[in-house]
């Protein structure tokens, strides 16, 4: 019985983490807010923590802590699976290499430089900022893509 409830609650939390609670039913939104510790979502729906617990019922309330633990364990595993690093070129000021990593192995990346004919960056900070934004965007996309797989 717990496995069905846990799976349903985990799916709700994953969906909310990716897309928010805007289209969720009241019970789903409150469940997601409690699992993800989002008091702002509770306030948005006009509920206190106590009222939310009462609304989702004793069966789901009893499973909240375990589902929360499972959700954050899986988030941590996903964060460890994907990463990126930005390496400066010591001999070439204004140049950076972005390395996209999955399980510690390079799976992509790019060069960000203020030098050369096709260099789109006018200063070192712009090149670094673009490498950082590219790495973060890739990381968020990879981590988000994993969420649907986590409950299987």
N, C-alpha and C positions, 0 to 999 in steps of 0.2 A: 504494500500500500504506500509506504513512504517513497518508494522509487518513482511511482507515477506522480505523486504530489511534488516531489523534489524536481523531477524533470520539467514539469509544467512551470514551477516557480523559477527554475534556472533559465528556461526559455524566455520568460517574461523579463527577467533581469537583463539578459543578453540583448533582447530587443530594445529595451529602454536605454541601455548603455550606448547602443548604436544610434537610435533614432529619437530618443526622448519618449515622453508619455502622452503626447498630444492626441493620438488616435486610440489609445487604450481605454478599455472599460474602467470604471471607477475602481473596482476590486483589483484589477491588474495594475493600475497606476499606483495604488496604495502599496501593493506588494512590492513593486519595483522600488518605490521610494524608501520603503523600510529596508530592503536588502542592500540597496546602494547608498543608504544613509543620506538621503536627499530630503532634508526637512523643508527646503524650498518647494519641492514638489508636493509635499503634504499641505503646506500653506496654500499653494496654488489651487488645490482641490478643496480647501476649507476644512482640513482635518488636523487634529493633534495626533501625536503618536498613540495615545491611549484610544482615541476614536478609530484610528486606522487599524489598530490591533483588533478591536471589537468588530470592525466591519469585515475584515478578512476571515475571521472565525478562529476557533481554537485549534483546529487541525493544521491550518497553514501557519498560525502563530507558533505552534510547537516546532515547526520545521524551519523557521526563519534563520536561526543561527547556523544550522548545518548547511543550508543552501547558500547563505552569505559566505561561509568559509569555503565551500566548494567553488563558488564564483570567483573569489579572490585568489584561490590557489590556481585556478585555470588562467586567470588574467596574468598572474606572475609567471606561469610557465610560458605563456604566449610572449610576454615581454622578454623573457630570457631567450626565446627561440629567434626573435628578430631584433636586429640592432643596426646601428650604422656608426661610422667614425669619419671624422674629417681630419686629414693629415696635411699640415702645411709643408710646402717645399722649402726647406731651409736656404737653399742656394738661389731660389727664385722667389723673392718677396712678392706677395700678391697672388700667389698661385696655391690652390688647394686641390686635393684629391678626395672625393667622396667615395667611401667603400660601403656598399650595402651588404649586410651580413645576415645569413640564415644559418642557425646552428653553428656559428663561428666561421662559416665558409663564405667567401665573397661571391655574391650572386649578381652584382651590377655596381654601377657607380658612375662617376664622371669627373671631369676636370673643370675647375672654375678658376679663371685666370684674368688678370688685368693686362697681360702681355699678348702680343701676337696680332695678326691682321684681323682675326675674327673674334677677338676678345670683347665680349659685350659689357664688361664691367669697367667702370672708370676708376674705382679705388678698391683697396684691399678689403675694406669692411663690406662693401657691396658683394664682392665675390664670396666672402665667407658667409654672409647672410643668405645668399642664394643657395649655397651648398647646404646650409643648415635647414632652410625651408624645404628643399628637395628631399633631404634625408627624413625630416619629420613627416612630410606628406607620404612618402613611401612607407614609413613605419606605421602610421595610422591606418593606411589602406591594408597593409599586410595583417595587422592585428585585428582589424575589423572583419576581414575576410575569414579569419579563423573562428570567430564566435559561433557561427552556425554549426561548425564541426564539433564544438566542445561538448554538446549534450548527446552526441551519438556514441 
